[in-house]
Structures are given as structure tokens and as C-alpha cells.
Amino acid sequence: VSQPWLTALTGAAVLSAFAMTVKHWTRQLRPGDAVRALAMLSMAVTLAGLATLLMLALPLVGQSDLIDDRAHWSEAVFRRINESGQGLAILAAAAVGLAALRVFRVILSCRRARVAANALCTDLGAAAGDTVIVRSPHRDAMAISSGIIVMTDALVRDLNVEQRRAVIAHERSHLSHDHHRYLQLGLLIAAANPLLRTVPDALAFLVERWADEDAARATSRATTAAALERLAHPQKTQHPSVLIAIRAAATAVEDRLAALRTPTRPVRVVGVLSPALLAIASIAIACLVAEHTVDLFRLAVTAGHRFGMHPWRHHTQMIGARRFQ
Amino acid sequence: VSRRAHGELEAEVQAVLWAASTPLTATQVQAELGSPLATTTVSTILTRLVEKGLAVRSQVPGSRAFRYAPAQERAEHAADQMRAFLDSVEERRAVLAHFLGRLTTAERRALRDLLRRR
């Protein structure tokens, strides 16, 4: 019988490796592919992680008086096999409960946010597809998930026709590819699994890169970079606290500029393989734990059966027969 | 022209109106855009912008042509509404998932301050 705590530790290590390498491998792919790959893989490893935790927590169910009285599982067997794993089972159950609570809170706040964003668009008197220009001395542009683009008049005046076209194409890309859904998925994943807390920021960066590439296709890489540069440079009118925030984000913008200035590179195999291997590893761990859990239950059921207490004798024999055929 | 392309053209035409210092005719807007669009297409877009209240128009004296200008008051109002909205939200990260753009989370926090400090 494998050591469940060892399996759990390995799983945590694999997840951490996945989270730490996200920034590296996603840049080997085209941004759109990277967003989809990261969303799918991190969802897969999150589900595998949750499944692992659930299975580690299962012995608690087997030991509870309520279930034991009805199923006639051998409590002694559970206790003996799982003496070392009891603490782990309690931890795992607590982790699953906490994850469920955090996910629930994110779902609620995402729903409230959607309602608020829609209400804002109604207030602005704008329908999906409209662009609203806001009077502000600061150069800025954004897309609201309800289908509206907002630009400041300062930005519009500062850019030429082609650069404006790049900004509009960038914001359109956010809307037409439903980028906000990926960001919400990132929040859910980080809530379900704190080991993956780098995922939301990685997704936020990648959807910007995705939109940059779409803008570059609509105009040119140079035009898009020029427009982004006009947006990136902090303006003198800005308040000091704002400047600090912008400086913190400046590295991300610099990275995007650098990506726009380098011609598209061929996709490297390592960029595809390493995350896939990590995802497979975490799913394999979930399967290992599943096997361990099934074995544990089978043993307990068989032991209970041997003492002649099992009411589902026939059923158990059927399962046994099928397995050894 | 598809619906999406219409949205993009509306945005570009609005930007041209805002970038200009004086009201423009449809022909002038078309020249500014520098794209092979028919004047009638530009006129249609301008009419739609007026209907939506995103632009205002006035007749050129002694002519049947119209000049178009951005809806300044509406833009002021929109800034107020954005500011009020960003002040009212509490769950920042979830809300910001709905506001995509060049901004990162740190910058978006700054956006709220920007709009407040006009």
C-alpha cells in the first residue's frame, strides 16, 4: 500500500512546479493558444488536485459511525490501514471545504460584477458594439465585457488614425474572444487551489498579448507597439500614488512591447511538452490515490464480509468476480 | 460590411471627430480616415452616431451639408458615471475581470484614482 502523505506531497510539488513554470512556457506559444492551454491545463490539474484531496479524505467517511452502522464496513481495518493517514484525511477534508467556500465566494462576486458592468453600460446609454469616449486628461482605453469600448478623449487626440485603429482592434479582440471569461476562470482556479495563484496574473498578461497580436494583424506590429508605448508612459499630470502603481505594472508593458518588436517565433516543442507532462503527472497522482482509496475500501468491505455482517454479500461477490475474471 | 466592422468604424469615426478641433463634414471625416470608404457609408455612420447621442450635428450655413462634432456633454457625463461606478465597487478583482484593456490589476486600481482626481 502506497503512502498517501507521500502521494499528496508529490502532488503539491507537481502543482507548484506547474505554477512556477507558467510564465516561462506560456511565452513559447502563440498568446491565443497559450491562454487556452493554460486555462485547460490549470483546470485539469485543479480538478485532479481536488479529486486527490477528496479521496484522501474518504477514510473519514468510512470511519464515521453513521456510515459504519449501515454498511458494516470493518472499522478496525480502516483504523489499522489508515492510522498514519488520519491526520492527512482531516487536513484534506479541511482543504476541500475551504476551497469550496472560496470558489463559492468568487462565483458570487463574479455574478455581482457582471450585473454591475451591465448596469454601467445602461447608465452610459451604450449598447453592445458601441464605443463611448470619456472626457479625461489621461490616456486610457478599455473594453467592458458587456460589449462596450471606452476611450478617453486625451488618448484619441494623442494618437494618429492608424494607432487609434490598433487600439480599437485591441479592445475589439478582448470582446470578440470573451477574454473576461478566461480571467474569471483564472480567479476560480486560484480560489480552488492556492498553489495556482500565479495563474490569474499569467492569464491577464496573456489576454493582453492576444489582443496585441490581433491589433498587429489589423494594423502592423510597429503601429501597435507605438500605440502601446503612448499608453504606457506615465504622464506628468498624474498623482504620485498612481505613478507607483503604474511603475509596478510597467514591466508587463515592457514585455508586451518587446514581444511586439520581435518577429513571431516558431512554436517550440518544449513549450507544449512541459506543461502537458506536468498536467499528466498530477492526473496520474489523482489516479494513484484513487487506486489506493479503492483498495482501502475493498479491504474494509471484504473484512466486514468475512465476519458475516455484510448485507450486500451478493453484490460484493459480483464485483469480486468481475475483477478476477 | 459586417456588424462588428460597423462597430469598429463607429469607433474610428468618433475618434476622428474628437481629434479634430472644429466640426467636420462627412467628406472631411472620410479624408481623415484615409480608408477607401464611400462617403455614403461615412454619412450613415455619422447619422447613427447622432441618433445614439454620441455626436451632434449642425447645418453648414447656406448649404444642405452637415457638420459633425463630438458630444462633449455626454462624454463629461460618461466620465462621471465611470467614476461613480469605480467608487462603488468593492470586489475589485472580479469587477476588473470585466474591464479589459492595456491595464494590469495594479494600473486599474490607479484608474479609479485617476478618474476621481480630475
Contacts between the chains, C-beta under 8 A, distances in Angstrom:
chain1	res1	chain2	res2	distance
A	106	B	94	6.8
A	109	B	91	3.8
A	109	B	93	7.8
A	109	B	94	3.9
A	109	B	95	8.0
A	110	B	94	4.8
A	110	B	97	6.9
A	112	B	91	6.4
A	112	B	94	7.2
A	113	B	89	7.5
A	113	B	91	6.2
A	113	B	94	4.2
A	113	B	95	4.3
A	113	B	97	6.6
A	113	B	98	5.4
A	114	B	98	6.6
A	116	B	85	7.1
A	116	B	88	7.7
A	116	B	89	6.2
A	116	B	95	6.4
A	116	B	98	7.9
A	117	B	95	7.3
A	117	B	98	4.1
A	117	B	99	7.6
A	120	B	81	6.8
A	120	B	82	7.4
A	120	B	85	4.7
A	123	B	81	4.8
A	123	B	85	7.5
A	124	B	78	5.4
A	124	B	81	5.8
A	124	B	82	7.8
A	125	B	52	7.6
A	125	B	53	6.4
A	125	B	74	7.6
A	126	B	52	7.9
A	129	B	3	6.7
A	129	B	4	7.4
A	129	B	6	7.2
A	129	B	7	3.9
A	129	B	10	7.7
A	130	B	7	7.1
A	130	B	10	7.0
A	130	B	52	6.7
A	130	B	54	7.3
A	131	B	7	7.2
A	131	B	10	6.1
A	131	B	11	3.6
A	131	B	14	5.8
A	131	B	54	7.9
A	132	B	54	7.3
A	132	B	75	7.8
A	132	B	78	5.4
A	133	B	14	5.8
A	133	B	15	7.5
A	133	B	18	5.7
A	133	B	54	7.7
A	133	B	70	6.6
A	133	B	75	5.3
A	133	B	78	7.5
A	134	B	75	5.8
A	134	B	78	4.7
A	134	B	79	4.6
A	134	B	82	5.9
A	135	B	72	7.2
A	135	B	75	4.3
A	135	B	76	5.1
A	135	B	78	7.5
A	135	B	79	5.0
A	136	B	79	5.7
A	136	B	114	7.0
A	136	B	115	6.5
A	136	B	118	6.7
A	137	B	118	7.1
A	138	B	114	4.9
A	140	B	101	7.4
A	140	B	102	7.9
A	140	B	103	7.5
A	140	B	111	6.8
A	140	B	114	7.4
A	141	B	101	5.5
A	141	B	102	6.6
A	142	B	99	5.2
A	142	B	100	6.4
A	142	B	101	3.3
A	142	B	102	7.7
A	142	B	103	6.5
A	143	B	99	7.5
A	143	B	100	4.7
A	143	B	101	6.0
A	144	B	98	6.2
A	144	B	99	6.0
A	145	B	97	7.6
A	145	B	98	4.1
A	145	B	99	7.6
A	145	B	100	7.2
A	146	B	98	7.5
A	149	B	11	6.0
A	150	B	78	7.8
A	150	B	82	7.1
A	151	B	11	7.6
A	151	B	15	7.1
A	153	B	18	5.2
A	153	B	70	7.7
A	153	B	75	6.3
A	156	B	14	7.9
A	156	B	15	4.6
A	156	B	18	4.4
A	156	B	19	5.6
A	157	B	18	6.5
A	157	B	19	5.3
A	159	B	15	8.0
A	161	B	12	7.4
A	161	B	15	7.9
A	161	B	16	7.3
A	161	B	32	6.7
A	161	B	33	6.4
A	161	B	34	5.8
A	164	B	12	6.5
A	164	B	15	4.7
A	164	B	19	7.9
A	165	B	8	8.0
A	165	B	12	6.3
A	168	B	8	5.6
A	168	B	11	4.7
A	168	B	12	6.3
A	168	B	15	7.6
A	169	B	8	7.3
A	170	B	101	7.9
A	170	B	102	7.4
A	171	B	100	7.4
A	171	B	101	6.5
A	172	B	4	7.1
A	172	B	7	7.3
A	172	B	8	6.1
A	174	B	100	3.9
A	174	B	101	7.2
A	175	B	100	7.8
A	176	B	4	6.8
A	179	B	100	5.2
A	180	B	97	5.2
A	180	B	98	5.3
A	180	B	100	6.1
A	183	B	96	7.8
A	183	B	97	3.9
A	183	B	100	7.5
A	184	B	94	7.4
A	184	B	97	4.9
A	187	B	93	6.1
A	187	B	94	6.5
A	187	B	97	6.4
A	200	B	93	7.6
A	201	B	104	8.0
A	201	B	105	7.3
A	204	B	104	6.4
A	204	B	105	6.7
A	205	B	104	7.5
A	207	B	100	6.7
A	208	B	102	6.7
A	208	B	104	7.8
A	211	B	100	7.5
A	228	B	102	6.6
A	231	B	102	5.0
A	232	B	102	7.5
A	238	B	114	7.1
A	239	B	113	6.2
A	239	B	114	7.8
A	239	B	117	5.7
A	241	B	110	7.6
A	241	B	113	6.4
A	242	B	110	4.3
A	242	B	113	5.3
A	242	B	114	6.1
A	245	B	106	4.7
A	245	B	107	6.0
A	245	B	109	5.8
A	245	B	110	3.9
A	246	B	106	7.5
A	246	B	107	5.7
A	246	B	110	6.0
A	248	B	106	4.6
A	249	B	103	7.5
A	249	B	104	4.1
A	249	B	105	7.8
A	249	B	106	4.5
A	249	B	107	4.5
A	252	B	104	5.2
A	253	B	102	7.2
A	253	B	104	7.9
